Amino acid sequence: MNYTFQFGILWDYGPYLAWGLWHAWWVSFPSIIQTTLLGLVLVACYAVDRKTWADAGLAHWLPLRWRLTVVATLSCVFGAAGT
């Protein structure tokens, strides 16, 4: 690995620095925003899975995936309501 000085640190450790900053940024949010965003991300992931899992031959898992998404999203909503 022969990098120049100015880009060497970011090239080697950039992903790790970004991952650490992401956690610091996420923890700084109030818990009501965290749980609400997490619930929205869960629903968005399910929407993507509905489109992609059928093509991959995993459509028979979608009812279970839906139930788990509903339970996890409701947990986030009730957690946000309780804070």
N, C-alpha and C positions, 0 to 999 in steps of 0.2 A: 504494500500500500504506500504509494508515493504521492501524497497530496501536497498542494501548496499550503502555505501557512494560513492565509486568510480564510480558506474554505475547509481546512482539515478538521477543525473542531466541529463545525456544523455538519459536515459530511458524515463524520463518525458517530456523533452523539446527538444529532438533530432530532431523530425520531424519539429518543428517550427524553430529551428536553421538552418536546412538544407534549408527550404523554404526561409528564409531570406537571406541566402548566395546565393541561386540561383538567386534571384532578383538582388543582388549586383553584381554578376558575369555577368548577362545578360545586365545590364545597362552600364557596363564598355565597352561593344563592340561598335565600330562605327556603325552608323545607317545603312550603306550600308550592313554590315554583318548581322545585326539584321533582316532587311527586306528580305534579300536573304535566310537566314535560315528559317524564318517564311514561305516563299513561298514554300520551299522544304518540310517543315513539313506538310503544307496543302495538297500537292500532295501525300505525304506518307500516310496521314490519309485517303484520298480518296481511295487510293489503298487498304488499309485494309478494308474500308467500303464496297468496291465492293465485297470482298470475304465474309464478315460476314453478310451484310444486306440481301442478298438473302436467306440465311439459316434462318434468323429471320422473313421472310415474308415481308420485307420492300423494295423489289426490285422496286416497283412502285415509290419510292422516289428518286431513283438513278439519273434520268435525272435532277431533281431540284438540287440535291446535286452536280452534275457535273457542272452545270451552276454557282452555288454559289462558288465552288472551283476555277473555271476559273476566275471569277470576282475578288475574293480575291487575287489569285495568281498574276493576272495582276496588281492589285493595289500595291502589294509588289514589283513587278518588276519595275513598273514605279516610285514608291517611291524610290527605290534603285538607279535608273538611274538619278533621280533628285537631289541626294545628292552628 
